[in-house]
Amino acid sequence: MSDIASRLEQLLASLTHPRRVFASSGTFTAPGADMPEFVGAICAFVERVVDEEARDLFAYYTQGRPLRSMGHLQRVDLSIFPLETHDDAVELLTETASVSLAWSPRTIMDPSVARKTAVEIVAALGPDAIWWSNREETWVNGLTPVTFDLLVAGTNGTHFALLLQAEDD
């Protein structure tokens, strides 16, 4: 595992919260991965969260069915939007890790700690990284069956970082 991959894994893990905030990072098999590989990594991550890691959180909605069979991941490429700046990525990573989507403004993590970690994550992927989210201004395209979810995803073509908050009210 490269130093960058190891660092991303460590940083993202520090932003997770049981049954609420989930993270994944990795390295593509070939450098210069493009959108299909990136979307594939996002889909695999969201599936793993819904079907395995937080199965009980999603049980009411999935009724034991795999997420992919329910159609939620068919058009992820059309459900995510590019973030304009790396500062936007820092802000959204911070919010995803620290503020409850269902019970805002309740915090689930110290926002200053989340922000410091978010800055390090964005720096680790570097200045050429592209960041995406399923939120565009006030509009969110849900990726999971629960009421609220927010994904922040970044890649530099070699490594990727994914952070997802999923909550129900």
SEDREN-320477 format. One record per atom (N, C-alpha, C): x, y, z. Coordinates in steps of 0.1 Angstrom, whole numbers, plus 2048, in hexadecimal, padded with zeros to 3 digits. Layout:
<recs>
XYZ;...
</recs>
This chain:
<recs>
8097F4800;800800800;80980C800;8068167F7;80E8227F7;80C82B803;815834805;81483E810;80784680F;80384A803;7F7852801;7EB84A804;7EB83D7FF;7DF835802;7DE832811;7E982F817;7E982D826;7E483982E;7E9845829;7E5851830;7D685482E;7D1852822;7C3855820;7BA84C828;7BE83F829;7B7835830;7B683A83F;7C183E845;7C2842852;7BA84F855;7BB85884C;7B486584E;7A586384D;7A185C843;792859841;78C85184D;794848851;78F84085D;78C848869;79485386B;79285C876;785864875;77F865869;77386C867;766864868;768857869;75C84E869;75584F877;74884B876;74084A882;73783E881;73683588B;72E829889;72082C885;71C82587B;70E825875;70A83386F;71483C86D;711849868;71A84D85C;72784D85F;731852856;73B847852;73C844845;744839840;74E83E837;759837836;76483C82D;76B830826;77183481B;77882A813;78383280B;78E82B809;798831800;79F8257F9;7A68287EF;7AD81E7E8;7B68237DD;7BC81A7D6;7C481C7CA;7BF8157BF;7BE81C7B3;7B98157A7;7C480C7A2;7C080179B;7C97F7796;7D37FD78C;7CE807784;7D780D77A;7D681C77C;7E282377C;7E283177E;7DA838773;7D4844776;7CD84C76C;7BF84776B;7B9841775;7AB83C774;7A2847770;798844769;78E84F765;78184C76B;777853767;76A85376E;76384576F;76483C766;75D82F768;764828774;771828776;777822781;77482978E;77383678E;77083E79A;76183B79E;75883B795;74A838798;74982979D;751820797;75181279C;7558127AA;75F8197AE;7648197BC;75981F7C5;75282A7C1;74782F7C9;73C8257CA;73881F7C0;72D8157C0;7318097CA;73D8047C9;7417F97D1;7417FD7E0;74580A7E3;74580F7F0;7378107F6;72E8177EE;7208197F3;71980B7F5;71C8027EC;7167F47ED;71B7EE7FA;7287EF7FD;72E7E9809;7287EF815;7267FC815;720802821;7127FD823;7097FE819;6FB7FA81A;6F97EB81C;7007E3815;6FE7D4815;7067CD820;7107D4826;7187CD830;71B7D583C;7227E083B;7267E8847;71B7ED850;7117F2849;7057F8851;6F87F284D;6F97E584A;6ED7DE846;6E07E084E;6E27E185B;6D67E3864;6D17F1862;6D97FB85F;6D480985D;6CB809851;6CE801847;6C780283A;6BC7F7839;6BB7EE843;6B37E2842;6A47E583E;69F7F0844;6917F3842;68F7F6833;6987FC82D;69780081F;69A7F5815;6A47ED818;6A97E380F;6A17D6810;69C7D481C;6947C781E;69D7BB81A;6AA7BC81D;6B37B181A;6B87B080C;6B37B9803;6B87B97F5;6C57C07F3;6CE7BB7EA;6DA7C37E8;6D77D17E2;6DF7DA7E5;6DC7E87E1;6DC7E97D2;6E57E37CB;6E67E47BC;6D97DF7B6;6D27D57BC;6C67D07B6;6BA7DA7B7;6BC7E47BF;6B27EE7C2;6B37FA7B9;6BD7FB7B0;6BE8067A7;6C58127AC;6CA8137B8;6CF81F7BE;6DD8237B8;6E481A7B2;6F181D7AD;6F281C79E;6E781D797;6E881B789;6EE828782;6EC833787;6F183F780;6F984878A;702842791;70B84A79A;712855792;716853786;71D85D77F;71586977C;70886877C;6FF87377A;6FA879788;6FE872792;6F98767A0;70387E7A8;70F87F7A2;71A8867A9;71E8927A1;72289D7A8;7258A97A2;7348AD7A6;73B8B379D;7498B77A0;7488C37AA;7518C37B3;7538CF7BC;75C8D97B5;75A8E57B7;7618EF7B0;7708F17B5;7728F07C2;77F8F27C7;7828E87D2;78F8E77D5;7938DE7E0;78E8E37ED;78C8F07EF;7868F67FB;7788F17FD;7718EF7F2;7638EA7F2;7648DB7F7;76E8D47F3;7708C67F7;7728C5806;77B8CE80B;77E8CF819;7718D2821;7698DC81D;75D8DF824;7538D4824;7518CD819;7488C2818;74C8B6820;7598B381F;75F8A8828;75C8AB836;75F8B783A;75D8BB848;74E8BA84C;7458BF844;7378BD847;7338AF848;7378A783E;73389983E;73789184A;74389584F;74888E85B;743893868;73F8A0868;73C8A6875;72E8AA878;7258AC86E;7188B1871;70E8A786C;7048A3875;6FA89A872;6F189F867;6EF89785D;6E689B852;6D889B856;6D489185F;6C6890863;6C389A86F;6CD89D877;6CA8A5883;6D38B2884;6D68B8878;6DE8C4878;6D88CF880;6DF8D6888;6ED8D8888;6F58CF892;6EE8C4897;6F58BB8A0;7028B589A;70D8B68A2;7198B189D;71C8A38A1;72389B899;72688D89C;73588C89E;73C89789B;74B89889D;74F8A789E;7598A98A5;75E8B78A6;7618BD898;75A8C7894;75D8CC886;76B8D1884;7728D688E;7808DB88C;7898CF88A;7878C4890;78F8B888E;78B8B2880;77F8B287C;77B8AE86F;7818B6864;7818C3866;7878CD85C;7968CA85A;79D8C9865;7AB8C6865;7AE8B985D;7A68AF85F;7A88A2858;7A48A484A;79A8AB847;7958AD839;7A08B5831;7A78BE837;7B28C5830;7BD8BC82D;7C08B3836;7CA8A9833;7C689F828;7BA89B828;7B589281E;7B6898810;7B28A480F;7B28AB802;7C18AD7FE;7C98B1807;7D88B2804;7DE8A5800;7DA89A806;7E088D803;7DD8897F4;7D188C7EF;7CD8897E1;7D48937D8;7D889F7DD;7DF8A87D5;7D78B27CD;7DF8BB7C7;7D88C77C0;7D18C37B3;7D48B77AD;7CE8B37A1;7C18AA7A3;7BE8A87B0;7B28A07B3;7A68A77AF;79C89F7AC;78F8A47A8;78589E7B3;77D8A77B8;7738A37C3;7658A47BE;75D89B7C3;74F89A7BF;7468987CB;73989B7C9;7308987D4;7228957CE;71988F7D5;70B88E7D1;70389A7D5;7098A47DA;7028B07DD;7078BB7D3;6FD8C27CE;7008CE7C6;6F88DA7CC;6FF8E37D2;6F88EE7DA;6EF8E87E4;6E28E97E2;6D88E47EC;6D28D77E7;6D58D27DC;6CF8C67D6;6D88BA7D9;6D28AF7DD;6DA8A37E0;6D48977D8;6DC8907D1;6D78847CA;6DB8787D3;6D08727D9;6D38677E3;6D985B7DC;6E38557E3;6EA8497DE;6E683D7E5;6DF83F7F1;6DB8347F9;6CC8347FB;6C682A801;6B882A803;6B383380F;6BC837818;6B883F824;6B584D820;6AF854829;6AA862827;6B586C823;6C086B82B;6CB874829;6D886D826;6DF87181B;6ED86D819;6F5877812;701877815;70A88180F;71887A80C;71C87B7FF;7298757FB;7328807F7;73F87E7FB;74A8877F6;75487D7F1;75887F7E4;7618757DE;76C87D7D6;7788797D8;7838807D1;78D8757CB;7938797C0;79D8707BA;7A88797B3;7B48737B3;7BE8797AB;7C287179F;7BA86779C;7BC85D791;7C4851795;7CA8527A1;7D18467A6;7CB8417B3;7C884B7BC;7C28487C9;7B484E7C9;7AC8497D2;79F84F7D5;79B8507E3;7938597E7;78E85B7F5;77F85D7F4;7778557FD;7698567FD;76485780B;75B86080D;75586281A;746863818;73E85B820;72F85B81E;72985C82C;71F86582E;717865839;709861835;70385783D;6F685383A;6EE852847;6E2859847;6DA859853;6CB85984F;6C4855859;6B5855857;6AF85D863;6A4863861;69E86A86C;693862873;
</recs>
